[in-house]
Amino acid sequence: MKKLSFLLLLLPLFFSCKKETRTSGTKISADRLIRHVQVLSSDSFLGRQPASPGGRYTSEYIRDQFASMGIVPGNGESYYQEVPMVSITAFDMSPMRLRSGKGTLELSYGSDFVAGSRQVRDAIDIRGSELVFAGFGIVAPEYDWNDYEGLDVKGKTVVVLVNDPGFGPGNEDIFRDEAMTYYGRWSYKYEEAARQGAAAVLIIHEAEPASYGWQVVENSWSGTQLYLFSPDSNRGSLKAEAWISLDAAGRLFAAAGMEGYDFRSEAKKRSFRSFELPVTMDLSFKNRIGTSSSNNVIGLIRGQSRPGEYIVYTAHWDHLGVGKSYDGDSIYNGAVDNATGVAAVLEIGRTFAESQKAPDRSIVLLLVTGEESGLLGSLHYAENPIYPPAQTVANINMDALYPFARWKDVTVVGFGQSEMDDIADTVAQHMGRYVQANPHPEAGYFFRSDHFNFAKIGVPAFYAKGSSEDMEKGKAFGEQVYRYYRDSLYHQVTDEYDPERWNPDGFAAEAEFMYRMGRALAFSDFWPQWKPGSEFRDIREKSRAR
Ligand SMILES: [Zn+2]
């Protein structure tokens, strides 16, 4: 009923723009998009690392673009929202010593475990912390699941599994089957254990349920890490956040007298209860600490009749900066990731700003920092929202649009979560496209870009892009392009603007799609909902009820 009336409401909009959909032309200029990408991904922007000169040039570029388009500052008088950050580099890492009745098991840093802390302290020293095996480390009332039930883990070290109990065969009715829920992400495991008062967490790595190998864990959790810097110096987080390899986990259970314990199949059972292990842990390391800050950049197009209702577009402006050199190139330009998203948000903003009829609702253009370091800018915004979440209608996120094809598909990451899918479906039909679910829901991509921080505060969040079928060249070409990006460009120095391979019209069509999604909401009074069964539905209902 609701859906039908909503679609009827949208009809005039689509009729009014029918002519332009018939022609290949879009409101968004391909030339302008490409120009933004050329600037943002040029070597002089130094890979757009937050808290570096390249980061500053990027914020200034976005700010100046907003100003030149007549888009007003989105944070009071300012285009900036400061994001306080701390960089922490762990060093002098001790081996992880696990003591039990059987003696001391020493795990080696790098090959057996990685660890760090977001607490702003010069040194971390954990001694004699008792180990608890807490299954998946999940408290999820909506799935009637609590791995911490009756457990006191204060000061203890919690050992948990990655992903959630729905992963793997034979558990179709538990959680969301193969599709990873928020509870499956490593970040959730650390957050929940910190809420429970634990000192440390050891996540057992397994390649399949994690969707990446140990190498990725080792690379990502060693070296300098950027975190948000909270006024309490991050004391609310764990003393140590660690991963251990699958092999090391086997030795840990053997030290506890449970050689060959099949922890995954046991922890998946409804009857599973967490338990203490007769093992204690020692771990110490030092931290090199640097504080710095960066900016989210925010522009606003004020709504005409309901300015207090907001549609928030997001794209992260940051990338990896300057790093390891390949063939004499050490600048990680991030043309696809995510100069494309920034360019699209800028041009969507221009289109709204220049349109003859101002939108009913307000449009917020939020270009966030620190995504590559753990979605930091969007997390800071979610914790310090400039516009009330309850008044925020939806979030539309763009991260690494694939500008190599004229996509027929619109592949939605986290398909089935919210009614944003239905809006996408309507828009897609009018553009000769179709909506499909991401074919790899088990990898948890829904939790790996900035829209997720909006979902966490209840705002229906939409993240999608074309990625599998070209309008003319079909699926084989789509597959080829997707692989080319994943294998030859993703997070590499080669992610540069390439006039030979890029398809400017296809790129403009991607931006146009997202523009129309926002326009559909901007001229309606429809409030998209999370679908029943979504883990974010409760949060939204509570937030809107206030
Ligand atoms: Zn990205």
Residues whose N, C-alpha, C, O or C-beta is under 5 A from the ligand:
A	BS01	ZN	D337 N338 D399 A400
